[in-house]
């Protein structure tokens, strides 16, 4: 049967107290099987399994220590979900040879709450014996002084998830990490002297006794996976210790008083187990130091010495969940690893020593010329190998998208008549894109996940596609994805990003990214010419513009468009978006000029983007030799006023939503208080008058309903305005590119800072993100002088208004107009000396 093992299910000790001191390997599974191994040679034999017993309960952790009163012998402690058992292990021999090993129970403790993990040590400064502390799933620490129960304490009333537990003997501290991502230390004497708080009402008034007080607390910002008291840093004094914490992505060393001393980011690996092992002392009187051994889910074992990687190797077919370093078969420094299925491996760090020394039996004269020639040949091979660079993966997964030019018109309508999806003549507007997933190479891949990211206006039949595996020789896997459009949201982008993640045959994660563009006909349809509009922009090009019929041939090719439309499209074309707004493009062939106009500012974007895309695609195939490349220019002033108006609308909705949520919090709190008072009065045998509390409760309930409905309305409006703001940001970025002739790299970096990706959360919104990004830009690449570069950035917080953000956007535009570039050659971001600058991006501002 398959068994499961986890952290704590492995222990190495001389558990039978053999006089020779030979260590045994003890494992316990979650299925309750206890095993002990006594390795005697290199290869495993069945005789090495010296004990196997079903303990009739899952084993969460095994430990070896002096747990039995009146003896100094090592005993075995087994932690089960509902009990703690301590056993004496003895070898039964006859005739001088060991026949078998037996377990005899010394004592056990039953639990009232399920256990999670345990630690042991000389709590309170006792000598020659160990006490045990067990942490339960609800955060209660239970202390056992060998066979006697001492006390239980709840560390925090807001406890959610248990974490690692460690004991620091020097200061008699218990170190834990809870769900709040704080490393907390509690003294044993303080816990013992505190009043009993388990299963007690923490809010009860008049409660006597001392409360549990934390000795020190440190925020590490992530969940801890391993905590250990050690001497990791070489700069420690002889009497100093430190706490080493291995988090999800970071390694921390914490001082004895709780301050963080060092930290190292390890985001490129996911840690499966960690251990600090003792190094041989340089002199007999020298204090011991420790190295850190990390095991990763990628199958590596890494050794760190003071945050520096000094040794690394890869395990074959084993991902350790628990690791020990100890003496096995009288060989010091052996590494004992165990994976989640109970496979135990004993290995060592290094390479196999030579079986015999090499002796030169031929007493011939050395040919130094041949040796030099061979040396040069080896150097040539090394240079050639390094020159090839990193080799391509043996297996490559590619995703290609087949986007049709025309929409689907013969599909079955599976929507309701009132569904807010785009329709033409009663038929749903939709486009089916076929994704072809092809494997190149000779090795299979598995766990393939394709994730699609599109603008919020699109409805996808499936945004995530999962495939078990693809073998070499299999044909392309075809996955159809249907795109539809909401009528309630303005389209902000036609580009779709398909990200494929998969695992190779060696269990290595790989990714592949594909981008494709949906047809313009999916979000817009042709209408009769509209000549009047509130907003317009004018673009100029250096070539004679082609007819609109050839540029927008895809729109004319749709089945619902009549042939007469193409004849009318000479110099003017009008479209209506699915969201209801209209946009028009006019062309002047004599002046090589295009005018895009619309009833809303944000509606200019999609038609402008489609126009520029089709122009560049049209002239890309007509580039002649020696002819200057096709260019689009924008000569007018940037429409920042209209852009800022949308920004104000977005920010006002965010503030209004924040006020509604605050009011809802107050009303729900008021509802709970009234409800508690009513319950007390209803339970009272001699109830006092209600004093209209029931009416107040009903009125508060109505207010809660009104506030929730108002929050829903504001959130819908915020989503709509966010799409308008995203489209307007894209349009302003494009006009900045045309206005100041930015190259591809400068435009890419500018788009990363003035981001059109709008994802507002409760704690952080688009305005704060863009403001912080532009401050960074103005103080690095677009800095005017050294003073700007040396200024410290202000903390990110929700602003009171958008005035400073508007100033920063204006400052970026002004510096670009002065000749500054973000990714310029030579001195990066140099701004013209005569450029004017206000204090919006200044160095000393704290806001």
JOUR-V20129 format. One record per residue. N is the residue number from 1. RES is the residue in one letter. SS is DSSP state (H for helix, E for strand, L for the rest). BURIAL is # if it has 9 or more other C-alpha atoms within 8 Angstrom, else .. Layout:
n: [N;N]
res: [RES;RES]
ss: [SS;SS]
burial: [BURIAL;BURIAL]
This chain:
n: [1;2;3;4;5;6;7;8;9;10;11;12;13;14;15;16;17;18;19;20;21;22;23;24;25;26;27;28;29;30;31;32;33;34;35;36;37;38;39;40;41;42;43;44;45;46;47;48;49;50;51;52;53;54;55;56;57;58;59;60;61;62;63;64;65;66;67;68;69;70;71;72;73;74;75;76;77;78;79;80;81;82;83;84;85;86;87;88;89;90;91;92;93;94;95;96;97;98;99;100;101;102;103;104;105;106;107;108;109;110;111;112;113;114;115;116;117;118;119;120;121;122;123;124;125;126;127;128;129;130;131;132;133;134;135;136;137;138;139;140;141;142;143;144;145;146;147;148;149;150;151;152;153;154;155;156;157;158;159;160;161;162;163;164;165;166;167;168;169;170;171;172;173;174;175;176;177;178;179;180;181;182;183;184;185;186;187;188;189;190;191;192;193;194;195;196;197;198;199;200;201;202;203;204;205;206;207;208;209;210;211;212;213;214;215;216;217;218;219;220;221;222;223;224;225;226;227;228;229;230;231;232;233;234;235;236;237;238;239;240;241;242;243;244;245;246;247;248;249;250;251;252;253;254;255;256;257;258;259;260;261;262;263;264;265;266;267;268;269;270;271;272;273;274;275;276;277;278;279;280;281;282;283;284;285;286;287;288;289;290;291;292;293;294;295;296;297;298;299;300;301;302;303;304;305;306;307;308;309;310;311;312;313;314;315;316;317;318;319;320;321;322;323;324;325;326;327;328;329;330;331;332;333;334;335;336;337;338;339;340;341;342;343;344;345;346;347;348;349;350;351;352;353;354;355;356;357;358;359;360;361;362;363;364;365;366;367;368;369;370;371;372;373;374;375;376;377;378;379;380;381;382;383;384;385;386;387;388;389;390;391;392;393;394;395;396;397;398;399;400;401;402;403;404;405;406;407;408;409;410;411;412;413;414;415;416;417;418;419;420;421;422;423;424;425;426;427;428;429;430;431;432;433;434;435;436;437;438;439;440;441;442;443;444;445;446;447;448;449;450;451;452;453;454;455;456;457;458;459;460;461;462;463;464;465;466;467;468;469;470;471;472;473;474;475;476;477;478;479;480;481;482;483;484;485;486;487;488;489;490;491;492;493;494;495;496;497;498;499;500;501;502;503;504;505;506;507;508;509;510;511;512;513;514;515;516;517;518;519;520;521;522;523;524;525;526;527;528;529;530;531;532;533;534;535;536;537;538;539;540;541;542;543;544;545;546;547;548;549;550;551;552;553;554;555;556;557;558;559;560;561;562;563;564;565;566;567;568;569;570;571;572;573;574;575;576;577;578;579;580;581;582;583;584;585;586;587;588;589;590;591;592;593;594;595;596;597;598;599;600;601;602;603;604;605;606;607;608;609;610;611;612;613;614;615;616;617;618;619;620;621;622;623;624;625;626;627;628;629;630;631;632;633;634;635;636;637;638;639;640;641;642;643;644;645;646;647;648;649;650;651;652;653;654;655;656;657;658;659;660;661;662;663;664;665;666;667;668;669;670;671;672;673;674;675;676;677;678;679;680;681;682;683;684;685;686;687;688;689;690;691;692;693;694;695;696;697;698;699;700;701;702;703;704;705;706;707;708;709;710;711;712;713;714;715;716;717;718;719;720;721;722;723;724;725;726;727;728;729;730;731;732;733;734;735;736;737;738;739;740;741;742;743;744;745;746;747;748;749;750;751;752;753;754;755;756;757;758;759;760;761;762;763;764;765;766;767;768;769;770;771;772;773;774;775;776;777;778;779;780;781;782;783;784;785;786;787;788;789;790;791;792;793;794;795;796;797;798;799;800;801;802;803;804;805;806;807;808;809;810;811;812;813;814;815;816;817;818;819;820;821;822;823;824;825;826;827;828;829;830;831;832;833;834;835;836;837;838;839;840;841;842;843;844;845;846;847]
res: [X;X;X;X;X;X;X;X;X;X;X;X;X;X;X;X;X;X;X;X;X;X;X;X;X;X;X;X;X;X;X;X;X;X;X;X;X;X;X;X;X;X;X;X;X;X;X;X;X;X;X;X;X;X;X;X;X;X;X;X;X;X;X;X;X;X;X;X;X;X;X;X;X;X;X;X;X;X;X;X;X;X;X;X;X;X;X;X;X;X;X;X;X;X;X;X;X;X;X;X;X;X;X;X;X;X;X;X;X;X;X;X;X;X;X;X;X;X;X;X;X;X;X;X;X;X;X;X;X;X;X;X;X;X;X;X;X;X;X;X;X;X;X;X;X;X;X;X;X;X;X;X;X;X;X;X;X;X;X;X;X;X;X;X;X;X;X;X;X;X;X;X;X;X;X;X;X;X;X;X;X;X;X;X;X;X;X;X;X;X;X;X;X;X;X;X;X;X;X;X;X;X;X;X;X;X;X;X;X;X;X;X;X;X;X;X;X;X;X;X;X;X;X;X;X;X;X;X;X;X;X;X;X;X;X;X;X;X;X;X;X;X;X;X;X;X;X;X;X;X;X;X;X;X;X;X;X;X;X;X;X;X;X;X;X;X;X;X;X;X;X;X;X;X;X;X;X;X;X;X;X;X;X;X;X;X;X;X;X;X;X;X;X;X;X;X;X;X;X;X;X;X;X;X;X;X;X;X;X;X;X;X;X;X;X;X;X;X;X;X;X;X;X;X;X;X;X;X;X;X;X;X;X;X;X;X;X;X;X;X;X;X;X;X;X;X;X;X;X;X;X;X;X;X;X;X;X;X;X;X;X;X;X;X;X;X;X;X;X;X;X;X;X;X;X;X;X;X;X;X;X;X;X;X;X;X;X;X;X;X;X;X;X;X;X;X;X;X;X;X;X;X;X;X;X;X;X;X;X;X;X;X;X;X;X;X;X;X;X;X;X;X;X;X;X;X;X;X;X;X;X;X;X;X;X;X;X;X;X;X;X;X;X;X;X;X;X;X;X;X;X;X;X;X;X;X;X;X;X;X;X;X;X;X;X;X;X;X;X;X;X;X;X;X;X;X;X;X;X;X;X;X;X;X;X;X;X;X;X;X;X;X;X;X;X;X;X;X;X;X;X;X;X;X;X;X;X;X;X;X;X;X;X;X;X;X;X;X;X;X;X;X;X;X;X;X;X;X;X;X;X;X;X;X;X;X;X;X;X;X;X;X;X;X;X;X;X;X;X;X;X;X;X;X;X;X;X;X;X;X;X;X;X;X;X;X;X;X;X;X;X;X;X;X;X;X;X;X;X;X;X;X;X;X;X;X;X;X;X;X;X;X;X;X;X;X;X;X;X;X;X;X;X;X;X;X;X;X;X;X;X;X;X;X;X;X;X;X;X;X;X;X;X;X;X;X;X;X;X;X;X;X;X;X;X;X;X;X;X;X;X;X;X;X;X;X;X;X;X;X;X;X;X;X;X;X;X;X;X;X;X;X;X;X;X;X;X;X;X;X;X;X;X;X;X;X;X;X;X;X;X;X;X;X;X;X;X;X;X;X;X;X;X;X;X;X;X;X;X;X;X;X;X;X;X;X;X;X;X;X;X;X;X;X;X;X;X;X;X;X;X;X;X;X;X;X;X;X;X;X;X;X;X;X;X;X;X;X;X;X;X;X;X;X;X;X;X;X;X;X;X;X;X;X;X;X;X;X;X;X;X;X;X;X;X;X;X;X;X;X;X;X;X;X;X;X;X;X;X;X;X;X;X;X;X;X;X;X;X;X;X;X;X;X;X;X;X;X;X;X;X;X;X;X;X;X;X;X;X;X;X;X;X;X;X;X;X;X;X;X;X;X;X;X;X;X;X;X;X;X;X;X;X;X;X;X;X;X;X;X;X;X;X;X;X;X;X]
ss: [L;L;L;L;L;L;L;L;L;E;E;E;E;L;L;L;L;L;L;L;L;L;L;E;E;E;E;E;L;L;L;L;E;E;E;E;E;L;L;L;L;L;L;L;L;H;H;H;E;E;E;E;E;E;L;L;L;L;E;E;E;E;E;E;E;L;L;L;L;L;L;L;L;L;E;E;E;E;E;E;L;L;E;E;E;E;E;E;E;E;E;E;E;E;L;L;E;E;E;E;E;E;E;E;E;E;E;E;E;E;L;L;L;L;E;E;E;E;E;E;E;L;H;H;H;L;L;L;L;L;E;E;E;E;E;E;L;L;L;E;E;E;E;E;E;L;L;E;E;E;E;E;E;E;L;L;L;L;L;L;L;L;L;L;E;E;E;E;L;L;L;L;E;E;E;E;E;L;L;L;L;E;E;E;E;E;E;H;H;H;H;H;H;L;L;L;L;L;L;L;L;L;L;L;L;L;L;L;L;L;L;L;L;L;L;E;E;E;E;L;L;L;L;E;E;E;E;E;E;E;L;L;L;L;L;L;L;L;L;L;L;E;E;E;E;E;E;L;L;E;E;E;E;E;L;L;L;L;L;E;E;E;E;E;E;L;L;L;L;L;E;E;E;E;E;E;E;E;L;L;L;L;L;L;L;L;L;L;L;E;E;E;E;E;E;E;L;L;L;E;E;E;E;E;E;L;L;E;E;E;E;E;E;E;L;L;L;L;L;E;E;E;E;E;E;E;E;E;L;L;E;E;E;E;E;E;E;E;E;L;L;L;L;E;E;E;E;L;L;L;L;L;L;L;L;L;L;L;L;L;L;L;L;L;L;L;L;H;H;H;H;H;H;H;H;H;H;H;H;H;H;H;H;H;H;H;H;L;L;L;L;L;L;L;E;E;E;E;E;E;E;E;L;L;L;L;L;E;L;L;L;L;L;L;L;L;L;L;L;L;E;L;E;E;L;L;E;E;L;E;E;E;E;E;E;E;E;E;E;E;E;L;L;L;E;E;E;E;E;E;E;E;E;L;L;L;L;E;E;E;L;L;L;E;E;E;E;E;E;E;L;L;L;L;L;L;E;E;E;E;E;E;E;E;E;E;L;L;L;L;L;L;L;L;E;E;E;E;E;E;E;E;E;L;L;L;L;L;E;E;E;E;E;E;E;E;E;L;L;H;H;H;L;E;E;E;E;L;L;L;L;L;L;L;E;E;E;E;E;E;E;L;L;L;L;L;L;H;H;H;H;L;H;H;H;H;L;L;L;L;L;L;H;H;H;H;H;H;L;L;L;E;E;E;E;E;E;L;L;L;L;E;E;E;E;E;E;E;L;L;L;L;E;E;E;E;E;E;L;L;L;L;L;H;H;H;H;H;H;H;H;H;H;H;H;H;H;H;H;H;L;L;L;L;L;L;L;L;L;L;L;E;E;L;L;L;L;L;L;H;H;H;H;H;H;H;H;H;H;H;H;H;H;H;H;H;H;H;H;H;H;H;H;H;H;H;H;H;H;H;H;H;H;H;H;H;H;H;H;H;H;H;H;L;L;L;L;L;L;L;L;L;H;H;H;H;H;H;H;H;H;H;H;H;H;H;H;H;H;H;H;H;H;H;H;H;H;H;H;H;H;H;H;H;H;H;H;H;H;H;H;H;H;H;H;H;H;H;H;H;L;L;L;H;H;H;H;H;H;H;H;H;H;L;L;L;L;L;L;L;L;L;L;L;L;H;H;H;H;H;H;H;H;H;H;H;H;H;L;L;L;L;L;L;L;H;H;H;H;H;L;L;L;L;L;L;L;L;L;L;L;L;H;H;H;H;H;H;H;H;H;H;H;H;H;H;H;L;L;L;L;L;L;L;L;L;L;L;L;L;L;L;L;L;L;L;L;L;H;H;H;L;L;L;L;L;L]
burial: [.;.;#;#;#;#;#;#;#;#;#;#;#;#;#;#;#;.;.;.;.;#;#;#;#;#;#;#;#;#;#;#;#;#;#;#;#;#;#;.;.;.;.;.;.;.;.;#;#;#;#;#;.;.;.;.;#;#;#;#;#;#;.;#;#;#;#;#;.;.;.;.;.;#;#;#;#;#;#;#;#;#;#;#;#;#;#;#;#;#;#;#;#;.;.;.;.;#;.;#;#;#;.;.;#;#;.;#;#;.;#;.;.;#;#;#;#;#;#;#;#;#;#;.;.;.;.;.;#;#;#;#;#;#;#;#;#;#;#;#;#;#;#;#;#;#;#;.;#;.;.;#;#;#;#;.;.;.;#;.;#;#;#;#;#;#;#;#;#;.;.;#;#;#;#;#;#;#;#;.;#;#;#;#;#;#;#;#;.;#;#;.;.;#;#;.;#;.;.;.;.;.;.;.;.;.;.;.;.;.;.;#;.;#;.;#;#;#;.;.;.;.;#;#;#;#;#;#;#;#;#;#;.;.;.;#;.;.;.;.;#;#;#;#;#;#;#;#;#;#;#;#;#;#;#;#;.;#;.;#;.;.;#;.;.;#;.;.;#;#;#;#;#;#;#;#;#;.;.;.;#;.;.;.;.;.;.;#;#;#;#;#;#;#;#;#;#;#;#;#;#;#;#;#;#;.;.;.;#;.;.;#;.;.;#;.;.;#;#;#;#;#;#;#;#;#;#;#;#;.;.;.;.;#;#;#;#;#;#;#;#;#;.;.;.;.;.;.;.;.;.;.;.;.;.;.;.;.;.;.;.;.;.;.;.;.;.;.;.;.;.;.;.;.;.;.;.;.;.;.;.;.;.;.;.;.;.;.;.;.;.;.;.;.;#;.;#;#;#;.;#;.;#;#;.;#;#;#;#;.;.;.;.;.;.;.;.;.;.;.;#;#;#;.;.;.;.;#;#;#;#;#;#;#;#;#;#;#;#;#;.;.;#;#;#;#;#;#;#;#;#;#;.;#;#;.;#;#;#;#;.;.;.;.;.;.;#;.;#;#;#;#;.;.;.;.;.;.;.;.;#;#;#;#;#;#;#;.;#;#;#;#;.;#;#;#;#;#;#;#;#;#;#;#;#;.;.;.;.;.;.;#;#;#;.;#;.;#;#;#;#;#;#;#;#;#;.;.;.;.;.;.;#;.;#;#;.;#;#;#;#;.;.;.;#;.;.;#;#;.;#;#;.;#;#;#;.;#;.;.;#;.;.;.;#;#;.;.;#;.;#;#;#;#;#;#;#;#;#;.;#;#;#;#;#;#;#;#;.;.;.;#;#;#;#;#;#;#;#;#;#;#;#;#;#;#;#;#;.;#;#;.;.;#;#;#;.;#;#;.;.;.;#;.;.;.;.;.;.;#;.;#;#;#;.;.;.;.;.;.;.;.;#;#;.;#;#;#;#;#;#;.;#;#;.;#;#;#;.;#;#;.;#;#;.;.;#;#;.;#;#;.;.;#;#;.;.;#;.;.;#;.;.;.;.;.;.;.;.;.;.;.;#;.;.;#;#;.;.;#;#;.;#;#;.;.;#;#;.;#;#;.;.;#;#;.;#;#;#;#;#;#;#;#;#;#;#;#;#;#;#;#;#;.;#;#;#;#;#;.;.;#;.;.;.;#;#;.;#;#;#;.;#;#;#;#;.;#;.;.;.;.;.;#;#;#;#;#;#;#;#;#;#;#;#;#;#;#;#;#;#;#;#;.;.;.;.;#;#;.;#;.;.;.;.;.;.;.;.;.;.;#;.;.;#;#;#;#;#;.;#;#;#;#;#;#;.;#;#;#;#;#;#;#;.;.;.;#;#;#;#;.;.;.;#;.;.;.;.;.;#;#;#;.;.;.;.]
